[in-house]
Amino acid sequence: MTTLFRWLRRPVAGRAAAAALTLGLVGVALLFSSPASAQTRPCSDDVMSAPTGPATVSAASTTSYGRVLVVGSGDYAGCSLYLLTSDELHALSGADFACSDNMNVLNTPCDSDLWPALLTKGAPVAGPGVNPTLLGTVTRTDLPGISSVQQVTYAGQPLYRFFLDEAAGDTQGANLDDPVPSPPGIWYLVDPSRGTPATGQAQLQLETAPVGGTGPDETVLAARMNNDFSVFPDASFPVYTLSRDHGHKRGDARSHDTHHGRRHGRGHGSACRGLCAVYWPPLLTSERPEAGPGVDQHALGIIVRPDGSHQVTYNGRPLYLLNKDAYIGPIPGAGTKSINGAGAHTPWGVFNTIPPLP
């Protein structure tokens, strides 16, 4: 984890205030470092200069997430590639990229150090398993020390590596609910067939957290995220329903939106798209969602969103996360466990949590 240690030692502003983070990450790095792999440079390397040639993107198989995008050749061949849900705000409004060199709680640039952008000189090359029509580029002017440069996109989404991935096949950034970008968002591996998130199987469980961070504790339905994130693994975050979405009562035959993982409900749509989905990301799954203790498996289902991704439903009602709920427990200043969206009135409707079964 050479790059991780270099990042921890870097004399950036406010490093003293992050001493607890340093100790925690060093310990985690020693426990979870990956063995060396075929690529010539670690996947965790910063982006420090403009590229000298075209980037290649390929597809690789994983056990938990199916086929995903990886760097196809060069020093970082095989390194996992990710998209960030809140980067969509740039496409929708022209705002800064969510992962940029703007100030964040770690005082470290997102797009060069934490999530190094995949850069290219010239048109990117489609390797095996990649749809060349989905490859593209976007101009970045916010990488430290680099003027104007092209970042590779897939289905319009900018692609990044992750600084805690060391070797080809590492997926520490998969399904990571991240408070560091601005606005916060979820990092996903990328499905080569459509460019949609490759999430693996969604898992629902119960979570107890204070309302608004300081209010009384409530137990609500939640999604398990951060599947492979060694700093804060298998964290759970509240899920919400939206008043403008239509569902049905528990026990209704329509609650069985999945049957042996194959039957997908198409009669129930989501009213949260575009800007709404930036702040209230849909809870996605690549397989039939799994219910943990205290959760009704028969109430869980799937609808197909317009982009082809599969959104989890509860009694037919689509489920959402809230970007303001994102936090990383061991990191000072990176949020705290809380339920911030209960009863929230928004331009898209009212969002509510789901209580446990009676």
N, C-alpha and C positions, 0 to 999 in steps of 0.2 A: 504493500500500500504506500509506495514511495510518494506519489502525488498527494495522497491524503495527508501524510505527515508534513509535506512541504506547504500545503494549504494551511494546516494548523499553525505552523511556525511563521507564516507570512505576517509581516508587521503592518497589519491594516488597522484603521481607526477602530477603537472600541474593543480591541482584542482582550484587554484585561477583563472587561465585563463579561466576556464569553469564556472565562477560564473553566467553568463547569462543563461547558460544551466540549472543550478540548479534551478534558479528562475522560468524559464519557465516550467520545468518538474514538480516542486512542484505544480504550479498552475494547470497544466493539470491533474496531478494525483488526485487532490481534485475534479475536475470536472467530471472525467471519471472513478473513481474507481468503481469496480463492487461489488455487494453484495456477501456475503459469500456463498459457495456452499458445496456440500457433502464431498469433499476431505478434509483430515485432515491438510494439509499444503497448503499454497498459491502456485499457479502455478509459481509465480515469484521467488521462492527460488533459491539461488545459489546452484551449485554443489560443496560441500566442502569435500567430502570423497568418497571412493570407495563403490560400491553397496554391499549389503549383500546377495542378492538373484537375481533370474531372473526377468527381466522386462516383463510386459505383455502389449501388444498393442491391442487395440480394435478399432471398428469403431463407429461413432456417426453421427447423422443427424444434419445438420444446415439448416437455412433458405436460406442463400445466396450462399452457396458453395456445397450443396449436402452432401453426405456421406464423412466423413474425418477421418483420424487417430487421436486417442487420447490415452493417457496413460490408460491402461486397469484396473489397480488395484493399491493398495498401497496408500501412502500418497498423490500422485498427480493424483488420478483416475479422469478421465474426462478432464484433461488438454490437450489443443490442441497441436499437434505435427506438425513441419514444416521441410521442406527441403530447402537448399540453392543452387541456380543454380551454383554459382561459386565454390562450393565444388567439382564439376565435374573435375576441373583442377587437383586435387589430383589423381583421378582415371586415368586421361589421361597421366599425366606426372610424377607423384610421388612427385609433389610440396607439400608444407605444405597445410593443410586444410585452406580454405579461412576464416572460423570461427575458430580461434585458440587463443592461448595466446600471439600472436605477438602484438607488439605495434600498437595502433590505435588512432584515433582522440579523443576518450573518455578516453584514458589511463586506460581502464578497460578490462580485458580478455573477449573475445567474447564467448568462449566455456564453461565457468563456470558461468559467471555473466549475460551477456546480453542475450545470447541464450543458457541456460543450456543444455548440451548434455544429451540425454537419455542413461544412462549407464545400464549395466547388468552384473550379475555374472552367467555365464552359458548361455545356449541357450535361447533367448527370447521366450516368450509364445504367441501364437496366440489366441487372444480373439475373441468374436463374430464379424463376418463380415470381418475378416482379412484372407488373403491368406497366410498360413504358409510357402509356398514355396518362398515367396518374402521376408520373414524375414531373417536377417543375422546379422553379426557383423563386425566391423572394429576396429583394435587396435589403441588406442590413447595414446600418451606419452606426450601430450602437455597441459594437464589440470593442473593448478597450485596446488601444494601440493599433487598430485596423480601421482604415477609412471606410470605403464602400466595398462591400463584398456580397457574394451570392450564397444564400443558404438553400440547401435542398429541401423541397417540399414533396409530400405525397398526398394526393387528393386535396391539395391546397394547404395541408398542415405542415408547418416547419418541423424538421427532425433534429433530435438531439441525442447525444450519449449521456451517461450519468457518472458522476465522479466517484461513486462507491462501487461501480462495476470495475473489476480488474481484468477479467479474462473473458474470452469469447464464451457466450452461453450464460454469463451472469445476468440476472434480471432483478437487481435490488430496487430498481425504480418502478416495477410493475404495480399498477393500481395504487400509486402513492398519492395520498390526499395531502397536498403541500401548501402550507401557509406562507412560504417564502416569496413566490411570484406575486406580482401586483397587476390585476387581482389574483387571489389564490386560485388554484385549480388542481385538477387530477392528472397525473402522468400515467399514460398507458403505453404498452407495447402496441404495435401496429399490424393489423391483418393485411397481408399483401393483396388479397382478392378485391377489397373495396377501399382500403385505407381507413377503415373504422377501427376503434379500439379492440385489441385482442385481450380480453379480460380474464379468460378462464371462467370457472364456475363461481357465480355470486353466492355468498353465504350470508344468511340473515340470522340475527341473534338478538338478545335483549341487552340493553345498555342503560345504566343508571348514571345520570349526570345532572348537575345543577342547571336550572333554567337561567339563561342569560349569564351563566358563569358564576353568579353569586346568589341566585335564588334557591328555592327549595329543590331538593333532588326529585327527579322523576325517572321512572323506568319506562323506556319506549323501545319500539322496534328499531334496530340498527343494522348496518351493513359492515361486515368485516373487510378491511382494506389493508394496504401496506403489506401485502402477502410475503414479500421477500426482503423487506427493508430492515436491515440488521439493527439500525439505531432504535427503531420503534415498531417492531413487527406485529402484525395481526391486530392492529388497533381497530376499534369499532366507532362508527359515526352514525348519528341519528338519520333516519330516513323520513320523508314527508310525503303526504298526498296533497293534491291541488284541487281546490273547490270546483274549478271549471272542467276537470276531467270527470268522466262518468265511470262508475263501477257497479257493483251489485252487492247484495247482502251475503254474509257468510252462510255457506250451505247451499247457495244457488248453484245449479249445475254449471253455470258459466264460470265459476271460480276455478274450474279445472282447465286453465288455459294451456297447460302442457299435459301431454299423455305420453309417458315413456320418453320425455324429452323431445318429442317430435311435433306436437300440435301447438301452433302459435296463434294466440288470439289476434285477430285483425279487426275486430269490431269495436275496439276501444282505442281511441287515439289519444295523443298527448297534446295538450294546449300550450305546453312550455317548449318553445323552440327559439332559435335565434338568440337574441340578447338574454331572454329568460334562462336558457340552458347554460349560459356562461356563469350566471350566479347561482342557479339551481341545477347542477348537472344531473342528467338522468342516471339512475342506477342501472348499469349495463351488465350483461352476462353473455358468455359464449355458449353456455350449456344450461340445462335445467337448473334453476336456483335451488339451493339446499337450505332447509330449515334446521336451525339449531334448537336447543332445549327451550321450551316455552313458546315456540313459533309453530303455527299450523302449516304443515307442508302442503295441504290441499288448497290453502288460500293463495299460494304463490303461483304465478304464471308469467307469461311473456307477451309483450306486443312488439311488433316490428315498426321501428321508426322510419321516417322517409329516407334516411341514408342507408337503410338496411341493417342497422345495429339493433340489437335485441334489448329491450328495456324490461326490467322486472316489474311485475304488478303484484298487488295484494288485494284480494277480492276484486280483481279486475281493474283496480285503480293504479295507474303508473306511479312508481316511486322515484323520489329525487333526494339527492344530497344537497347540502348548502355549503357554499365555499367559505362562509364565515365560521363554520364549525371546524375547519381544518386546524390541526395543531400537531406539534411533535413534542411529546411529553418531556424527553430529556433535555431539550434545548431551551435555555432561558429566553424569554421574549417571543417564543414561537407559538403563542397561544396556549390555551388551557382547555381541558375537557369541559364542554358546555353544550347546551341546547339553545341555539340562538334564533331558530326559525319558527318556534311554536306560535301559531296564530298570526303569523306575519301577513299583513295586507300589502299586496303588491299590484302593479299594473296588470298582472296576469291572473290574479285571483288570490285567494287566501290559502296559505300553506299550513298544514297541521301535522303533528306527530301522531303515531299510532300506539295506543296503550297495549299492555299485555293482554292475553286472553283472560276472560273472567274465570 
